[in-house]
Amino acid sequence: MAGELHLTFVYFLKGTYIVVEGKPNAECFFIIREGQVELSKEVQIVAEERGNNLKPGDFFGVVSAMSGHSYIETARAKTDVTLISVQRKQYGQLIRNNAPVAMKIIRQFSRRMRYLDQALTFLTLHSSAVADSRHLYKVAEYYAKQNRYRQAFYACSRYVKYCPDAENIDTAKALLSELAPYAKAVRLDFSAKDTKREYPKDAMIFAEGEPGEELFIIKKGSVKITKVVDNNEMLLAVLKAGDVFGEMALLETEPRAASAVAYSECLLTVLNRANFEQTITAQPQLIAYITTLQAERIWFIYKQLANTRLNDPLARMYDILLIQLERRRINVNTNHSFTFDFGPAELTDMIGVSQSEGSRLIRELLKNKHIQILHDRICVRDVSEIAKQTAYLRKKQRIENGHREKNIFFQ
């Protein structure tokens, strides 16, 4: 019958590998019906990655399947297991038949994404990324110093609203008074019935640290996602029409983890907590889209975290290039050429080294005859070379780590 969901049951004996980390083009994920499955990763990044013993009702492989990228975990049958195999193309129908499963997945994704984002910020910037309403004052201070008064007014007004008993509330109120001339240019409150909103360029949509009760879909224009860390503004992403943002705070009832600012004049569709629940049934394709978007972000953050575990900065540079190729769905098993949309300076920033160290690494990278710089863009004549060099340098580190552990054992 048309529209019916036909799921496949698969069986694995105890000790059998179900999926293997690094296997490309994941097309399905699994829900455990009977038995237990053990997950592991080549690089144990954070505490969240440990002790992944899954039981009936749990699922795995969703990040890779929904993003369409390589598997980021290895799953082994801890006992004899019966699994339900779900193809990526079946996800929309699964939502229509079982909305609670979809909600369980996207809520788990939101928690995981927040946790990994905090870990990445800590490892790369040695700074806490835990969202806290008190951080709004630092955001306001930063923007005021940068003469970006509309953003400063927005963040400061939110701080006064949500932190009325904070130590520096009087200082914040004084700053807000100074910024009062910009009040008319800032929109703070909207009706819950307002499902369409327009923002001019540079308008703040929300600030990191404030409570979040809405998610946004960009209908027209673009939005930049930023974070103020150690008195510096980090540009995390520039989103375009069709992208969704703000869902983490909505799903978890947590403060915003980053700020959203109109990068150009934009038109947004808004879903609040009440109409979001209704939308799951009415528009399952939207939930499928949000799941795919979350999966893409988690996959990318995990890859970035794994990159920080490489000791050799040149290995990190090759690995970042490989991640960018995989993210763009370039087949790295071919000898095709490819030109990245960034240059040496951006690549140096991606691995977080100084300009002088970055210049040295770029010179080392360009010793590879397959890599060159053209019009301030990194060009690769043979993309398979990036995969080969990354694999070689990762294997080299595993051998060195093994020798180091062996020497420690015999000391």
Order of alpha helices (4+ residues) and beta strands (2+ residues): beta-beta-beta-beta-beta-beta-alpha-beta-beta-alpha-alpha-alpha-alpha-alpha-beta-beta-beta-beta-beta-beta-alpha-beta-beta-alpha-alpha-alpha-beta-alpha-alpha-beta-beta-alpha
